[in-house]
């Protein structure tokens, strides 16, 4: 194998390139990115970067000289137009590139609001790329009115930043509660109260009828005026390139346990990849998965022949509150609440029967670390012991 081409220069793509070199791959490594900047972190975009607490240079995953010194041909501002599988070449806006192995780390894009709502596109923003946030930043003037559509983590984090900068915030969630898709009612209750205490108007079980003319007409007949909108209604995997090349895709590029697509010369990792985990097909939209899966793909390209077994973790920062999540709560049938010693601290432990699946730790880093160790080891303390404040955390190990 002489030539590895990586399409997508985000967290997964940059990780795969660096890992190949760390493992001793001596062939050519070409990393292609559509954005003109160096590969960068995405999580701080909607928080520290938007608040002005982190500059662009600190966003970069690695300094520019790293890629040259590692022999990684980083090509920025280039779009890949097609994959020619018969000739093992990628077709780009700057010419064709041959490959022996191709890694797709094309990520995902923000789901757009329906055009039928009539919103002025100039007033609608999403939080996905550096360009998105740079375009949005001038909107954040004190006293302005922002309508946030979607009560997931992106929407709630955007609300927290907007409140800190003095904006009036209305958040509309179509589901019965915020965070319904990803968290238990106990976690939703905590963050609903947190935001309402800061002045955020949260409207749950509420849809949109129209967004025309700077006025949001809601499904219950209420009307809210706004200066701009932030849409946080999920993401869509960038699997169009793979699908057009005839690879198996279904809500993402389908890969096996080692990261290979239906074409054994083409691999995928990160937000664009869909794989089997605990008996279900899913995509893991997280920094952890982007890094770990990309490293696994690089190792398997080098002959490791090892299945990727994710150990999911996530986090969200809102105001002074840090939510740390270990595991995946899919399929839980019971939530055990363990209250912390300090006000505003708690952890919600998700169980399926007697099996511990996941934990939401709210301002409880020690609890998070203990729970993560237990989940990673496949161990499940009795729910009664978890709920008992008299049982010390370390005793659960």
Buried (B, 14 or more C-beta within 10 A) or exposed (E): BEBBBBBBBBBBBBBBBBBBBEBEBEEBBBBBBBBEBBBBBBBBBBBBBBBEEBEEEEBBBBEBEBBEEBBBBBBBEBEBEEBEBEEBBBBBEEEEBBBBBBBBBBBBBBBEBEEEBBBEEEBBBBBBBBEBBEEBBEBBEEEBBBBBBBBBBBBBBBBBBBBBBEBBBBBBBBBEBBBBEBBBBBBBBBBBEBBEEBEBBBBBEBBBBBBEEBEBBBEEEEEBEBBBBBBBBEBBBBBEBBEEBEBBBEEBBBBBBBBBBBBEEBBBBBBBBBBEBEEEEBBBBBBBBBBBBBBBBBBBBBEBEEEBEBEBBBBBBBBEBBBBBBBBBBBBEEBBBBEBEEEEBBBBBBBBEEBBBBBBBBBBEEBBBBBBEBBBEEEBBBBEEBEEEEBEBEEBE
